[in-house]
Amino acid sequence: MIGTGILKGMAVTARNFVGSYFEKERLITVQYPEERSPLPENYRNFPILIYDTDDAEAGLRCVACKICEKECPPQCIYIVKSEDKKPDYMGKPQFYPAVFDIDISVCMSCQICVEVCPFEAIKMDKVFELSTRERFDALLQRKSELSKSNTYYHNIHPIEAAEVDAKLAEAAAKKKPAAPAAQSPAVTSPKPSPT
């Protein structure tokens, strides 16, 4: 019979339409911003910089290697390497970014910067409400705005953050010199005197 496909399609549509009024899990309308849908853990929006101590400047993981700046397809990352070194969160003297800016009007959230970072310093945030009234300067995220604590990272990506911290701890343990053997003096037997 001609038109059975259309009738079957209309039946599916009617069943879904009526069912959405009576089944709670099928209600898809969220009264935003009062209600918010939970974002999945792998959701990504714009990059952030991670720091490990209470001080965002001292604990910043970024050493200004500029790999993310080179690999960024739209070239929205701008880094100026410092002239001096300062101790990082582990006490080792490192270079640091004197300037680290991301133009979020150009960023396409591709996550390439996260993938290429050898220091696990740049990660993706879940914040998507970044609208402002200004057109130009407000779309440029500076280092102070990009810096987020490791605790914040654990809150938005708990599984991934735990894996990263375990990997960093393992790498730090490998770099530490092995504990010296027992410090007891070696016992030497007296040499027999030649007779």
Steps between C-alpha positions, in 0.01 A plus 500: 500500500626844414582728795559231765846641567353842570239350733765300691713813536202701627422222752857512637483879524163491678618230743812704591301821527239355736756295695712806572218645712465201731848350546735710715823373342375602156445863594786668320423865569726650767404832660840658441665682689308392812550133408810374326566174325810327634785515251680177415855467634656507156323827410748764390473868431804728535852431629616583853840490670546274803704591808586272791560721804297774666684765296399509133830658394731268694313177440429537129590181313566686174869553419437709186628236258262647238404163351130579541548836330668335201246219468184711539317490161336847527810646673300642790764436770763768568790425737799711603768303683652653812861619504572356843425171672308446819440187707199300388265309729767230550778751573681460168591829324292531183410758242144622527263684267529874555198536270251224419192616310227309316261675264177312566328663205736303275542180706314206348529273809683232303706391805824469301674725753406255776623200303843645421581645844776285654454654847122444538473877549212580267159335527148566376245678718125441517399865539306611196331816628765747388286761333585863569382842389839599356596378156878489498711503816259286700546213255872482578559274800819593687717278720330615819157405360622171353675376817293247693605284794549125487207473744277674246624256235413207729148642542424528128689191372545263799601183313735671255656714777571194715672329207709811428604538864598133520708535182671815631572336837648198323720723285615695808583175680712384205692828495589485868831321556475158649548497874864432579580160635544454871751751631681245720878490469628213296655222706842413369699206609859567597749404239741230600846640538762349278744284699 
